[in-house]
Amino acid sequence: QVQLQEAGPGLVKPSQTPARICTVFGGSVTTNNYHWGRIRQPPGKRMEWMGGIRYDGNTYYSPSLKGRTTILRDTSKNTLYLQMNSLKPEDTAIYYCNGPRAGNGQNYWGQGTQVTVSS
């Protein structure tokens, strides 16, 4: 089955834009109809869907984050990347990746990584 391993720095300054990494094991990011999502949960708030990337590389984003969020992939490494600009303290959250939901298919979650935005 699919396993997702997430990585990235836990403490980030507003001037930095480090990528958050999601490596996929047990499946290919390019398999037909697969969708890979990025979700976060700020402290004391509910899960917030950020966006996703399809098997063909097409991306889609939450309207509230569309202008400063980028989802990328490296098919040779079977890895997904999340990049955010203009970080603020309110971007502090646990960040997750999930997939490969295809229609009503199975969906798996990474372990999540804590991100604290502070100067």
Stockholm file with secondary structure:
# STOCKHOLM 1.0

chainA/1-119         QVQLQEAGPGLVKPSQTPARICTVFGGSVTTNNYHWGRIRQPPGKRMEWMGGIRYDGNTYYSPSLKGRTTILRDTSKNTLYLQMNSLKPEDTAIYYCNGPRAGNGQNYWGQGTQVTVSS
#=GR chainA/1-119 SS CCEEEEECCSEECTTCCCCEEEEEESSCTTSTTCEEEEEEECTTSCCEEEEEEETTSCEEECTTTTTTEEEEEETTTTEEEEEECSCCGGGCEEEEEEEEECTTCCCEECCCEEEEECC
#=GC SS_cons         CCEEEEECCSEECTTCCCCEEEEEESSCTTSTTCEEEEEEECTTSCCEEEEEEETTSCEEECTTTTTTEEEEEETTTTEEEEEECSCCGGGCEEEEEEEEECTTCCCEECCCEEEEECC
//
